[in-house]
Amino acid sequence: MKAATRPMRRTLERWVRSNAVGALGFCVQLFAVYVFIRSFKIGPLLATALAVKTAVLHNFIWHHLLTWRDRHCEKWSDPLLRLLAFNVTNGGVSMAGNLFFASLILDRQWISVLGANLLAIAVCSSVNFVLSDRIVFRTDGGER
């Protein structure tokens, strides 16, 4: 394989793994929002926020173990710093996107809360991949 195609192939493989993790996170988020609303009687916006946080934590663990497993941590504190960066970047994008779509849709009653979550996840996933690849899981050597 030519040297120029290796980084592209690695990025494509990482993107596929990221989407697999995201698909699982999607299921976690939808299940969590359902449980928070039905079982705990939490309002739709708060339930969405809690479900997003649940999915963000789930996704970080799998991204750390699977998607970017080749980007090793040098110090014991690196995973904690990555978790913080992941919460700020991916968590921020996901929270803002989900709450924006949930409030927009709930105000207009276009579709259900679960539908709003689905739409937000679809919009935010590409942004989150780039943030994870370029910021959260970047190594000191700038590996991509």
Beta strands, then each sheet from edge to edge (+ up, - down):
end
